[in-house]
Amino acid sequence: MPETAGEEGNGSGGVKLIVGLGNPGYEYHLTPHNLGFMTVDRLAEICKAEFSRRQSRARVASARFHGEQIILAKPQTFMNLSGISVSGLLKSLDLSPEDLVVIVDDVDLPLGTLRIRRKGSAGGHNGLKSVIGSLETDCFTRIRMGAGPEKPVDGLVSYVLTPFPEGNQEAVAGMIEQAVQAVRVILKEGVEKAMNLFNKKVSVEEL
């Protein structure tokens, strides 16, 4: 279903900055806290784009996705200082918070579910807290990806920094594909449409 970077569409013409939040380093690669990184990596793969430059303390790639110009970014500041990178990117790219889509994990949501909002509080997520604090506004689109443990855990900090169990990998991959499609809908049809479609559990085949 995904189009590649070269396929054209009826784009709005505006550039969107798509930021996945996470922690740099191989040891964090497949952890719940890095779902944002994993999703922008998947977008880059679909678009045949590479994170070939560094800008505002982030790894950055430019691409076209379903006819829309996007900039993908993975802040390298570690999660709790993500806002430093995001605010710097918006300033250097001459974009506003309305041009921003942030993709994050959410341990309060069941694994496999998405929640999309156009504004709102950080909900206890330190990466979102940093972004909101640095931008001095909560008016930006965010895609929350469910990362909740299937059973109670002793410590959430340890849980989000530990790789997903092998038995969850299929659900994680499916949720990443859902988030990719959510980005497509946000770009082509707007946030409200994406909220209506994805703020419930759907399969890729339903889209």
Backbone as JSON Lines, residues from 0, in Angstrom:
{"i":0,"aa":"M","n":[0.8,-1.23,0.0],"ca":[0.0,0.0,0.0],"c":[0.83,1.28,0.0]}
{"i":1,"aa":"P","n":[1.99,1.36,0.76],"ca":[2.73,2.61,0.82],"c":[3.27,3.0,-0.53]}
{"i":2,"aa":"E","n":[3.25,4.32,-0.82],"ca":[3.91,4.84,-2.0],"c":[5.36,5.08,-1.67]}
{"i":3,"aa":"T","n":[6.2,5.1,-2.65],"ca":[7.6,5.39,-2.44],"c":[7.84,6.88,-2.57]}
{"i":4,"aa":"A","n":[9.09,7.27,-2.34],"ca":[9.41,8.69,-2.31],"c":[9.1,9.39,-3.61]}
{"i":5,"aa":"G","n":[9.16,8.69,-4.72],"ca":[8.99,9.34,-6.01],"c":[7.56,9.49,-6.46]}
{"i":6,"aa":"E","n":[6.6,8.89,-5.76],"ca":[5.22,8.93,-6.24],"c":[4.57,10.25,-5.87]}
{"i":7,"aa":"E","n":[3.83,10.78,-6.8],"ca":[3.23,12.09,-6.61],"c":[1.8,11.98,-6.13]}
{"i":8,"aa":"G","n":[1.33,13.03,-5.51],"ca":[-0.05,13.08,-5.05],"c":[-0.56,14.5,-5.15]}
{"i":9,"aa":"N","n":[-1.71,14.75,-4.58],"ca":[-2.28,16.09,-4.59],"c":[-1.9,16.8,-3.31]}
{"i":10,"aa":"G","n":[-0.61,16.98,-3.09],"ca":[-0.11,17.51,-1.83],"c":[-0.5,18.95,-1.6]}
{"i":11,"aa":"S","n":[-0.45,19.33,-0.32],"ca":[-0.8,20.7,0.06],"c":[0.34,21.67,-0.22]}
{"i":12,"aa":"G","n":[1.56,21.14,-0.42],"ca":[2.69,22.0,-0.72],"c":[3.48,22.42,0.49]}
{"i":13,"aa":"G","n":[2.94,22.27,1.7],"ca":[3.64,22.66,2.9],"c":[4.53,21.54,3.42]}
{"i":14,"aa":"V","n":[5.7,21.92,3.92],"ca":[6.62,20.93,4.48],"c":[6.18,20.57,5.9]}
{"i":15,"aa":"K","n":[6.24,19.29,6.24],"ca":[5.96,18.84,7.59],"c":[7.22,18.24,8.19]}
{"i":16,"aa":"L","n":[7.46,18.55,9.44],"ca":[8.56,17.96,10.19],"c":[8.01,16.81,11.01]}
{"i":17,"aa":"I","n":[8.45,15.59,10.72],"ca":[8.0,14.39,11.41],"c":[9.12,13.95,12.34]}
{"i":18,"aa":"V","n":[8.91,14.07,13.65],"ca":[9.95,13.77,14.63],"c":[9.56,12.53,15.42]}
{"i":19,"aa":"G","n":[10.42,11.54,15.4],"ca":[10.26,10.39,16.27],"c":[11.14,10.57,17.49]}
{"i":20,"aa":"L","n":[10.55,10.4,18.67],"ca":[11.33,10.55,19.9],"c":[11.91,9.2,20.32]}
{"i":21,"aa":"G","n":[13.09,9.24,20.91],"ca":[13.74,8.03,21.37],"c":[15.09,8.34,21.97]}
{"i":22,"aa":"N","n":[15.86,7.31,22.24],"ca":[17.21,7.46,22.77],"c":[18.21,6.92,21.76]}
{"i":23,"aa":"P","n":[19.3,7.65,21.48],"ca":[20.32,7.15,20.55],"c":[21.1,6.01,21.19]}
{"i":24,"aa":"G","n":[21.61,5.13,20.36],"ca":[22.42,4.02,20.85],"c":[21.75,2.69,20.56]}
{"i":25,"aa":"Y","n":[22.56,1.72,20.14],"ca":[22.02,0.42,19.73],"c":[21.28,-0.27,20.86]}
{"i":26,"aa":"E","n":[21.72,-0.07,22.1],"ca":[21.1,-0.77,23.22],"c":[19.64,-0.38,23.43]}
{"i":27,"aa":"Y","n":[19.22,0.76,22.88],"ca":[17.84,1.22,23.02],"c":[16.98,0.94,21.79]}
{"i":28,"aa":"H","n":[17.58,0.33,20.77],"ca":[16.97,0.28,19.44],"c":[15.56,-0.31,19.44]}
{"i":29,"aa":"L","n":[15.35,-1.44,20.07],"ca":[14.06,-2.14,20.0],"c":[13.29,-2.06,21.31]}
{"i":30,"aa":"T","n":[13.49,-0.98,22.03],"ca":[12.79,-0.8,23.32],"c":[11.5,0.0,23.12]}
{"i":31,"aa":"P","n":[10.55,-0.14,24.05],"ca":[9.3,0.63,23.94],"c":[9.53,2.14,23.8]}
{"i":32,"aa":"H","n":[10.54,2.68,24.49],"ca":[10.78,4.12,24.46],"c":[11.24,4.61,23.1]}
{"i":33,"aa":"N","n":[11.61,3.68,22.2],"ca":[12.12,4.07,20.9],"c":[11.14,3.79,19.77]}
{"i":34,"aa":"L","n":[9.86,3.67,20.08],"ca":[8.87,3.46,19.02],"c":[8.84,4.63,18.04]}
{"i":35,"aa":"G","n":[9.09,5.83,18.51],"ca":[9.16,6.98,17.61],"c":[10.29,6.85,16.61]}
{"i":36,"aa":"F","n":[11.48,6.48,17.09],"ca":[12.62,6.25,16.2],"c":[12.28,5.16,15.18]}
{"i":37,"aa":"M","n":[11.69,4.06,15.66],"ca":[11.39,2.94,14.77],"c":[10.43,3.35,13.66]}
{"i":38,"aa":"T","n":[9.49,4.22,13.99],"ca":[8.5,4.64,12.99],"c":[9.11,5.54,11.94]}
{"i":39,"aa":"V","n":[9.94,6.51,12.34],"ca":[10.56,7.36,11.32],"c":[11.59,6.58,10.51]}
{"i":40,"aa":"D","n":[12.22,5.58,11.13],"ca":[13.09,4.69,10.36],"c":[12.29,3.96,9.28]}
{"i":41,"aa":"R","n":[11.1,3.51,9.62],"ca":[10.26,2.82,8.65],"c":[9.81,3.79,7.54]}
{"i":42,"aa":"L","n":[9.47,5.01,7.9],"ca":[9.11,6.01,6.9],"c":[10.28,6.26,5.96]}
{"i":43,"aa":"A","n":[11.49,6.37,6.51],"ca":[12.67,6.59,5.67],"c":[12.89,5.4,4.73]}
{"i":44,"aa":"E","n":[12.67,4.2,5.24],"ca":[12.83,3.01,4.41],"c":[11.84,3.02,3.24]}
{"i":45,"aa":"I","n":[10.58,3.35,3.53],"ca":[9.56,3.4,2.48],"c":[9.92,4.46,1.43]}
{"i":46,"aa":"C","n":[10.41,5.6,1.9],"ca":[10.72,6.71,1.0],"c":[12.1,6.6,0.37]}
{"i":47,"aa":"K","n":[12.83,5.56,0.74],"ca":[14.2,5.39,0.24],"c":[15.06,6.62,0.57]}
{"i":48,"aa":"A","n":[14.88,7.1,1.78],"ca":[15.62,8.27,2.26],"c":[16.64,7.82,3.3]}
{"i":49,"aa":"E","n":[17.69,8.6,3.47],"ca":[18.73,8.28,4.44],"c":[18.91,9.44,5.41]}
{"i":50,"aa":"F","n":[19.18,9.1,6.65],"ca":[19.49,10.12,7.66],"c":[20.96,10.52,7.47]}
{"i":51,"aa":"S","n":[21.18,11.28,6.43],"ca":[22.55,11.55,5.97],"c":[23.12,12.85,6.52]}
{"i":52,"aa":"R","n":[22.35,13.62,7.25],"ca":[22.89,14.86,7.79],"c":[22.46,15.05,9.24]}
{"i":53,"aa":"R","n":[23.22,15.89,9.92],"ca":[22.9,16.24,11.3],"c":[22.54,17.72,11.36]}
{"i":54,"aa":"Q","n":[21.5,18.01,12.08],"ca":[21.02,19.38,12.18],"c":[20.33,19.54,13.52]}
{"i":55,"aa":"S","n":[20.66,20.61,14.24],"ca":[20.03,20.91,15.53],"c":[20.01,19.68,16.45]}
{"i":56,"aa":"R","n":[21.14,19.02,16.51],"ca":[21.34,17.86,17.4],"c":[20.36,16.73,17.08]}
{"i":57,"aa":"A","n":[20.11,16.54,15.8],"ca":[19.25,15.45,15.34],"c":[19.82,14.86,14.06]}
{"i":58,"aa":"R","n":[19.49,13.6,13.82],"ca":[19.74,12.99,12.52],"c":[18.53,13.27,11.65]}
{"i":59,"aa":"V","n":[18.76,13.77,10.44],"ca":[17.69,14.33,9.62],"c":[17.74,13.72,8.22]}
{"i":60,"aa":"A","n":[16.54,13.5,7.66],"ca":[16.41,13.03,6.28],"c":[15.27,13.78,5.61]}
{"i":61,"aa":"S","n":[15.45,14.13,4.35],"ca":[14.39,14.77,3.56],"c":[13.8,13.74,2.61]}
{"i":62,"aa":"A","n":[12.48,13.8,2.4],"ca":[11.83,12.8,1.55],"c":[10.52,13.34,1.02]}
{"i":63,"aa":"R","n":[9.96,12.6,0.05],"ca":[8.59,12.82,-0.37],"c":[7.8,11.57,-0.05]}
{"i":64,"aa":"F","n":[6.64,11.77,0.57],"ca":[5.81,10.67,1.02],"c":[4.39,10.93,0.54]}
{"i":65,"aa":"H","n":[3.91,10.08,-0.36],"ca":[2.59,10.27,-0.96],"c":[2.44,11.68,-1.54]}
{"i":66,"aa":"G","n":[3.5,12.14,-2.21],"ca":[3.46,13.43,-2.87],"c":[3.71,14.62,-1.97]}
{"i":67,"aa":"E","n":[3.92,14.39,-0.68],"ca":[4.13,15.48,0.27],"c":[5.6,15.56,0.66]}
{"i":68,"aa":"Q","n":[6.1,16.79,0.78],"ca":[7.47,16.99,1.23],"c":[7.53,16.87,2.74]}
{"i":69,"aa":"I","n":[8.38,15.99,3.24],"ca":[8.53,15.82,4.69],"c":[9.99,15.85,5.06]}
{"i":70,"aa":"I","n":[10.24,16.19,6.31],"ca":[11.56,16.1,6.9],"c":[11.43,15.19,8.11]}
{"i":71,"aa":"L","n":[12.21,14.13,8.12],"ca":[12.21,13.16,9.2],"c":[13.37,13.48,10.14]}
{"i":72,"aa":"A","n":[13.13,13.35,11.45],"ca":[14.18,13.68,12.4],"c":[14.15,12.75,13.6]}
{"i":73,"aa":"K","n":[15.37,12.43,14.07],"ca":[15.55,11.63,15.29],"c":[16.49,12.41,16.21]}
{"i":74,"aa":"P","n":[15.96,13.13,17.2],"ca":[16.82,13.87,18.12],"c":[17.84,12.96,18.79]}
{"i":75,"aa":"Q","n":[19.07,13.46,18.92],"ca":[20.15,12.68,19.52],"c":[20.49,13.19,20.93]}
{"i":76,"aa":"T","n":[19.56,13.88,21.54],"ca":[19.79,14.5,22.84],"c":[19.44,13.59,24.01]}
{"i":77,"aa":"F","n":[18.93,12.41,23.73],"ca":[18.25,11.54,24.69],"c":[16.88,12.13,25.0]}
{"i":78,"aa":"M","n":[15.99,11.23,25.39],"ca":[14.56,11.55,25.46],"c":[14.24,12.8,26.25]}
{"i":79,"aa":"N","n":[14.83,12.94,27.44],"ca":[14.41,14.01,28.35],"c":[14.8,15.41,27.87]}
{"i":80,"aa":"L","n":[15.63,15.5,26.85],"ca":[16.03,16.8,26.31],"c":[15.61,16.96,24.85]}
{"i":81,"aa":"S","n":[14.61,16.19,24.44],"ca":[14.17,16.21,23.04],"c":[13.77,17.6,22.56]}
{"i":82,"aa":"G","n":[13.2,18.4,23.45],"ca":[12.71,19.72,23.06],"c":[13.8,20.63,22.53]}
{"i":83,"aa":"I","n":[15.02,20.48,23.03],"ca":[16.13,21.31,22.55],"c":[16.32,21.11,21.05]}
{"i":84,"aa":"S","n":[16.3,19.86,20.65],"ca":[16.48,19.53,19.23],"c":[15.26,19.95,18.41]}
{"i":85,"aa":"V","n":[14.06,19.64,18.89],"ca":[12.85,19.93,18.12],"c":[12.69,21.43,17.91]}
{"i":86,"aa":"S","n":[12.88,22.22,18.94],"ca":[12.74,23.67,18.79],"c":[13.8,24.23,17.85]}
{"i":87,"aa":"G","n":[15.02,23.68,17.93],"ca":[16.07,24.12,17.03],"c":[15.77,23.78,15.58]}
{"i":88,"aa":"L","n":[15.2,22.61,15.36],"ca":[14.84,22.21,13.99],"c":[13.77,23.13,13.42]}
{"i":89,"aa":"L","n":[12.73,23.39,14.19],"ca":[11.67,24.26,13.69],"c":[12.22,25.64,13.33]}
{"i":90,"aa":"K","n":[13.1,26.16,14.18],"ca":[13.67,27.48,13.92],"c":[14.54,27.46,12.68]}
{"i":91,"aa":"S","n":[15.42,26.47,12.56],"ca":[16.35,26.44,11.43],"c":[15.64,26.15,10.12]}
{"i":92,"aa":"L","n":[14.51,25.45,10.18],"ca":[13.76,25.11,8.97],"c":[12.67,26.15,8.68]}
{"i":93,"aa":"D","n":[12.56,27.15,9.54],"ca":[11.55,28.2,9.39],"c":[10.14,27.6,9.35]}
{"i":94,"aa":"L","n":[9.89,26.68,10.27],"ca":[8.58,26.06,10.41],"c":[7.97,26.43,11.75]}
{"i":95,"aa":"S","n":[6.67,26.21,11.88],"ca":[5.96,26.52,13.12],"c":[5.51,25.22,13.78]}
{"i":96,"aa":"P","n":[5.08,25.28,15.05],"ca":[4.58,24.07,15.7],"c":[3.42,23.41,14.94]}
{"i":97,"aa":"E","n":[2.68,24.18,14.17],"ca":[1.58,23.61,13.38],"c":[2.1,22.7,12.27]}
{"i":98,"aa":"D","n":[3.39,22.83,11.93],"ca":[4.0,22.0,10.89],"c":[4.65,20.74,11.47]}
{"i":99,"aa":"L","n":[4.48,20.52,12.76],"ca":[5.2,19.47,13.48],"c":[4.29,18.28,13.8]}
{"i":100,"aa":"V","n":[4.81,17.08,13.59],"ca":[4.17,15.85,14.05],"c":[5.2,15.09,14.89]}
{"i":101,"aa":"V","n":[4.87,14.85,16.15],"ca":[5.76,14.13,17.06],"c":[5.2,12.73,17.3]}
{"i":102,"aa":"I","n":[6.06,11.73,17.18],"ca":[5.66,10.33,17.38],"c":[6.35,9.81,18.63]}
{"i":103,"aa":"V","n":[5.54,9.32,19.59],"ca":[6.08,8.9,20.88],"c":[5.41,7.6,21.35]}
{"i":104,"aa":"D","n":[6.08,6.96,22.3],"ca":[5.49,5.81,22.97],"c":[4.56,6.27,24.09]}
{"i":105,"aa":"D","n":[3.66,5.4,24.52],"ca":[2.74,5.72,25.62],"c":[2.44,4.43,26.38]}
{"i":106,"aa":"V","n":[2.97,4.33,27.59],"ca":[2.77,3.12,28.39],"c":[1.37,3.04,28.97]}
{"i":107,"aa":"D","n":[0.59,4.11,28.86],"ca":[-0.79,4.08,29.33],"c":[-1.75,3.51,28.29]}
{"i":108,"aa":"L","n":[-1.26,3.26,27.09],"ca":[-2.07,2.67,26.02],"c":[-1.66,1.22,25.81]}
{"i":109,"aa":"P","n":[-2.62,0.34,25.53],"ca":[-2.27,-1.05,25.24],"c":[-1.41,-1.15,23.99]}
{"i":110,"aa":"L","n":[-0.51,-2.12,24.01],"ca":[0.33,-2.37,22.85],"c":[-0.53,-2.6,21.62]}
{"i":111,"aa":"G","n":[-0.19,-1.92,20.52],"ca":[-0.93,-2.09,19.28],"c":[-1.94,-1.02,18.99]}
{"i":112,"aa":"T","n":[-2.12,-0.06,19.91],"ca":[-3.12,1.0,19.7],"c":[-2.45,2.35,19.48]}
{"i":113,"aa":"L","n":[-3.15,3.24,18.79],"ca":[-2.66,4.59,18.55],"c":[-3.65,5.6,19.13]}
{"i":114,"aa":"R","n":[-3.13,6.75,19.53],"ca":[-3.96,7.9,19.88],"c":[-3.33,9.13,19.25]}
{"i":115,"aa":"I","n":[-4.11,9.84,18.46],"ca":[-3.63,11.04,17.77],"c":[-4.33,12.25,18.37]}
{"i":116,"aa":"R","n":[-3.57,13.29,18.64],"ca":[-4.12,14.54,19.16],"c":[-3.43,15.71,18.47]}
{"i":117,"aa":"R","n":[-4.15,16.83,18.34],"ca":[-3.55,18.02,17.75],"c":[-2.96,18.94,18.81]}
{"i":118,"aa":"K","n":[-3.24,18.68,20.08],"ca":[-2.65,19.42,21.18],"c":[-2.94,18.67,22.47]}
{"i":119,"aa":"G","n":[-2.36,19.13,23.57],"ca":[-2.64,18.49,24.84],"c":[-1.42,18.42,25.73]}
{"i":120,"aa":"S","n":[-1.62,17.93,26.94],"ca":[-0.55,17.85,27.92],"c":[0.43,16.73,27.56]}
{"i":121,"aa":"A","n":[1.51,16.67,28.31],"ca":[2.52,15.64,28.08],"c":[2.06,14.28,28.59]}
{"i":122,"aa":"G","n":[1.08,14.25,29.45],"ca":[0.59,12.98,29.97],"c":[1.65,12.18,30.7]}
{"i":123,"aa":"G","n":[2.61,12.86,31.31],"ca":[3.67,12.18,32.05],"c":[4.84,11.72,31.21]}
{"i":124,"aa":"H","n":[4.81,11.99,29.9],"ca":[5.91,11.56,29.02],"c":[7.0,12.63,29.03]}
{"i":125,"aa":"N","n":[8.21,12.24,29.46],"ca":[9.28,13.23,29.62],"c":[9.72,13.85,28.3]}
{"i":126,"aa":"G","n":[9.67,13.08,27.22],"ca":[10.03,13.65,25.92],"c":[9.05,14.73,25.5]}
{"i":127,"aa":"L","n":[7.75,14.45,25.66],"ca":[6.74,15.46,25.34],"c":[6.84,16.66,26.26]}
{"i":128,"aa":"K","n":[7.14,16.43,27.53],"ca":[7.33,17.54,28.47],"c":[8.42,18.47,27.97]}
{"i":129,"aa":"S","n":[9.51,17.89,27.51],"ca":[10.63,18.69,27.01],"c":[10.25,19.47,25.77]}
{"i":130,"aa":"V","n":[9.52,18.83,24.85],"ca":[9.1,19.52,23.62],"c":[8.15,20.67,23.96]}
{"i":131,"aa":"I","n":[7.17,20.41,24.79],"ca":[6.21,21.45,25.16],"c":[6.92,22.61,25.86]}
{"i":132,"aa":"G","n":[7.85,22.28,26.75],"ca":[8.58,23.33,27.46],"c":[9.44,24.17,26.54]}
{"i":133,"aa":"S","n":[10.11,23.54,25.6],"ca":[10.99,24.28,24.69],"c":[10.21,25.11,23.7]}
{"i":134,"aa":"L","n":[9.07,24.6,23.23],"ca":[8.26,25.33,22.26],"c":[7.35,26.35,22.92]}
{"i":135,"aa":"E","n":[7.14,26.19,24.23],"ca":[6.22,27.03,24.99],"c":[4.81,26.96,24.44]}
{"i":136,"aa":"T","n":[4.46,25.81,23.92],"ca":[3.1,25.55,23.44],"c":[2.89,24.05,23.37]}
{"i":137,"aa":"D","n":[1.62,23.63,23.55],"ca":[1.3,22.22,23.36],"c":[0.49,22.02,22.08]}
{"i":138,"aa":"C","n":[0.45,23.05,21.24],"ca":[-0.35,23.0,20.01],"c":[0.47,22.43,18.84]}
{"i":139,"aa":"F","n":[0.73,21.15,18.9],"ca":[1.35,20.44,17.8],"c":[0.79,19.03,17.79]}
{"i":140,"aa":"T","n":[0.75,18.43,16.61],"ca":[0.18,17.09,16.46],"c":[1.12,16.06,17.06]}
{"i":141,"aa":"R","n":[0.53,15.11,17.77],"ca":[1.32,14.0,18.28],"c":[0.61,12.68,18.02]}
{"i":142,"aa":"I","n":[1.4,11.66,17.7],"ca":[0.91,10.3,17.54],"c":[1.48,9.49,18.69]}
{"i":143,"aa":"R","n":[0.6,9.05,19.57],"ca":[1.03,8.21,20.7],"c":[0.85,6.75,20.32]}
{"i":144,"aa":"M","n":[1.9,5.97,20.56],"ca":[1.91,4.56,20.2],"c":[1.87,3.72,21.47]}
{"i":145,"aa":"G","n":[0.87,2.85,21.56],"ca":[0.69,2.06,22.76],"c":[1.87,1.16,23.05]}
{"i":146,"aa":"A","n":[2.4,1.26,24.27],"ca":[3.55,0.46,24.68],"c":[3.31,-0.16,26.05]}
{"i":147,"aa":"G","n":[2.06,-0.17,26.5],"ca":[1.75,-0.67,27.83],"c":[2.11,-2.13,28.02]}
{"i":148,"aa":"P","n":[2.66,-2.47,29.19],"ca":[2.99,-3.88,29.46],"c":[1.72,-4.72,29.57]}
{"i":149,"aa":"E","n":[1.84,-5.99,29.18],"ca":[0.69,-6.88,29.22],"c":[0.3,-7.25,30.64]}
{"i":150,"aa":"K","n":[1.26,-7.17,31.55],"ca":[0.99,-7.44,32.97],"c":[1.8,-6.44,33.8]}
{"i":151,"aa":"P","n":[1.41,-6.25,35.06],"ca":[2.12,-5.26,35.89],"c":[3.62,-5.54,35.96]}
{"i":152,"aa":"V","n":[4.39,-4.45,35.95],"ca":[5.86,-4.56,36.04],"c":[6.34,-3.81,37.27]}
{"i":153,"aa":"D","n":[7.53,-4.2,37.74],"ca":[8.07,-3.6,38.96],"c":[8.48,-2.14,38.74]}
{"i":154,"aa":"G","n":[9.01,-1.84,37.58],"ca":[9.45,-0.47,37.31],"c":[9.25,-0.09,35.86]}
{"i":155,"aa":"L","n":[8.49,0.98,35.61],"ca":[8.23,1.38,34.23],"c":[9.48,1.88,33.52]}
{"i":156,"aa":"V","n":[10.39,2.52,34.27],"ca":[11.61,3.03,33.64],"c":[12.4,1.87,33.05]}
{"i":157,"aa":"S","n":[12.57,0.83,33.82],"ca":[13.28,-0.35,33.32],"c":[12.54,-0.99,32.15]}
{"i":158,"aa":"Y","n":[11.21,-1.03,32.26],"ca":[10.41,-1.65,31.2],"c":[10.58,-0.94,29.87]}
{"i":159,"aa":"V","n":[10.49,0.4,29.84],"ca":[10.54,1.12,28.57],"c":[11.93,1.14,27.96]}
{"i":160,"aa":"L","n":[12.96,0.79,28.76],"ca":[14.33,0.78,28.25],"c":[14.84,-0.64,28.01]}
{"i":161,"aa":"T","n":[13.93,-1.62,28.06],"ca":[14.28,-3.02,27.82],"c":[13.63,-3.45,26.5]}
{"i":162,"aa":"P","n":[14.35,-4.15,25.63],"ca":[13.76,-4.57,24.35],"c":[12.45,-5.33,24.52]}
{"i":163,"aa":"F","n":[11.54,-5.12,23.55],"ca":[10.29,-5.85,23.55],"c":[10.56,-7.36,23.55]}
{"i":164,"aa":"P","n":[9.74,-8.14,24.27],"ca":[9.87,-9.59,24.18],"c":[9.63,-10.06,22.74]}
{"i":165,"aa":"E","n":[10.25,-11.16,22.38],"ca":[10.12,-11.68,21.03],"c":[8.67,-11.91,20.64]}
{"i":166,"aa":"G","n":[7.85,-12.31,21.6],"ca":[6.45,-12.59,21.31],"c":[5.63,-11.36,20.96]}
{"i":167,"aa":"N","n":[6.17,-10.17,21.22],"ca":[5.46,-8.92,20.91],"c":[5.88,-8.3,19.59]}
{"i":168,"aa":"Q","n":[6.86,-8.88,18.93],"ca":[7.44,-8.23,17.76],"c":[6.43,-8.06,16.62]}
{"i":169,"aa":"E","n":[5.54,-9.03,16.44],"ca":[4.54,-8.9,15.38],"c":[3.59,-7.75,15.66]}
{"i":170,"aa":"A","n":[3.15,-7.62,16.92],"ca":[2.26,-6.52,17.29],"c":[2.95,-5.18,17.13]}
{"i":171,"aa":"V","n":[4.23,-5.12,17.49],"ca":[4.99,-3.88,17.35],"c":[5.11,-3.49,15.88]}
{"i":172,"aa":"A","n":[5.45,-4.46,15.02],"ca":[5.58,-4.18,13.59],"c":[4.26,-3.7,13.01]}
{"i":173,"aa":"G","n":[3.16,-4.33,13.42],"ca":[1.85,-3.9,12.93],"c":[1.51,-2.5,13.36]}
{"i":174,"aa":"M","n":[1.84,-2.14,14.61],"ca":[1.56,-0.8,15.1],"c":[2.4,0.24,14.37]}
{"i":175,"aa":"I","n":[3.64,-0.09,14.05],"ca":[4.48,0.83,13.28],"c":[3.86,1.09,11.91]}
{"i":176,"aa":"E","n":[3.35,0.05,11.26],"ca":[2.68,0.24,9.97],"c":[1.45,1.12,10.13]}
{"i":177,"aa":"Q","n":[0.72,0.95,11.23],"ca":[-0.43,1.81,11.5],"c":[0.0,3.27,11.64]}
{"i":178,"aa":"A","n":[1.1,3.49,12.35],"ca":[1.58,4.87,12.55],"c":[2.02,5.49,11.24]}
{"i":179,"aa":"V","n":[2.65,4.69,10.38],"ca":[3.04,5.17,9.05],"c":[1.8,5.62,8.28]}
{"i":180,"aa":"Q","n":[0.75,4.81,8.32],"ca":[-0.48,5.17,7.62],"c":[-1.15,6.39,8.26]}
{"i":181,"aa":"A","n":[-1.01,6.52,9.57],"ca":[-1.55,7.71,10.24],"c":[-0.85,8.97,9.75]}
{"i":182,"aa":"V","n":[0.47,8.9,9.56],"ca":[1.2,10.04,9.0],"c":[0.65,10.37,7.61]}
{"i":183,"aa":"R","n":[0.43,9.34,6.81],"ca":[-0.12,9.57,5.46],"c":[-1.45,10.32,5.52]}
{"i":184,"aa":"V","n":[-2.34,9.88,6.39],"ca":[-3.66,10.52,6.48],"c":[-3.53,11.95,7.0]}
{"i":185,"aa":"I","n":[-2.68,12.17,7.98],"ca":[-2.47,13.53,8.49],"c":[-2.0,14.44,7.36]}
{"i":186,"aa":"L","n":[-1.07,13.98,6.55],"ca":[-0.54,14.79,5.46],"c":[-1.58,15.06,4.39]}
{"i":187,"aa":"K","n":[-2.36,14.04,4.03],"ca":[-3.26,14.14,2.89],"c":[-4.66,14.64,3.26]}
{"i":188,"aa":"E","n":[-5.15,14.28,4.45],"ca":[-6.54,14.56,4.79],"c":[-6.73,15.31,6.1]}
{"i":189,"aa":"G","n":[-5.65,15.51,6.85],"ca":[-5.74,16.3,8.06],"c":[-5.81,15.49,9.34]}
{"i":190,"aa":"V","n":[-5.57,16.19,10.44],"ca":[-5.49,15.53,11.74],"c":[-6.84,14.97,12.17]}
{"i":191,"aa":"E","n":[-7.92,15.71,11.93],"ca":[-9.23,15.24,12.37],"c":[-9.58,13.9,11.72]}
{"i":192,"aa":"K","n":[-9.31,13.77,10.43],"ca":[-9.57,12.52,9.74],"c":[-8.74,11.39,10.34]}
{"i":193,"aa":"A","n":[-7.47,11.69,10.62],"ca":[-6.6,10.67,11.22],"c":[-7.11,10.26,12.6]}
{"i":194,"aa":"M","n":[-7.57,11.22,13.38],"ca":[-8.11,10.9,14.7],"c":[-9.32,9.98,14.57]}
{"i":195,"aa":"N","n":[-10.19,10.28,13.64],"ca":[-11.39,9.46,13.44],"c":[-11.04,8.03,13.02]}
{"i":196,"aa":"L","n":[-10.01,7.9,12.22],"ca":[-9.62,6.58,11.71],"c":[-8.82,5.76,12.71]}
{"i":197,"aa":"F","n":[-7.88,6.4,13.39],"ca":[-6.88,5.64,14.13],"c":[-7.07,5.63,15.64]}
{"i":198,"aa":"N","n":[-7.92,6.49,16.18],"ca":[-8.12,6.47,17.63],"c":[-9.05,5.34,18.04]}
{"i":199,"aa":"K","n":[-8.89,4.24,17.35],"ca":[-9.52,2.96,17.65],"c":[-8.65,1.91,16.99]}
{"i":200,"aa":"K","n":[-8.74,0.7,17.43],"ca":[-7.87,-0.33,16.86],"c":[-8.41,-0.79,15.53]}
{"i":201,"aa":"V","n":[-7.61,-0.58,14.47],"ca":[-7.98,-1.04,13.14],"c":[-6.82,-1.82,12.57]}
{"i":202,"aa":"S","n":[-7.09,-2.61,11.56],"ca":[-6.03,-3.34,10.87],"c":[-5.63,-2.57,9.63]}
{"i":203,"aa":"V","n":[-4.4,-2.8,9.16],"ca":[-3.92,-2.14,7.96],"c":[-4.86,-2.45,6.79]}
{"i":204,"aa":"E","n":[-5.42,-3.65,6.77],"ca":[-6.29,-4.05,5.66],"c":[-7.57,-3.21,5.61]}
{"i":205,"aa":"E","n":[-7.97,-2.6,6.73],"ca":[-9.19,-1.8,6.75],"c":[-9.0,-0.44,6.1]}
{"i":206,"aa":"L","n":[-7.74,-0.02,5.91],"ca":[-7.49,1.35,5.43],"c":[-7.55,1.43,3.91]}
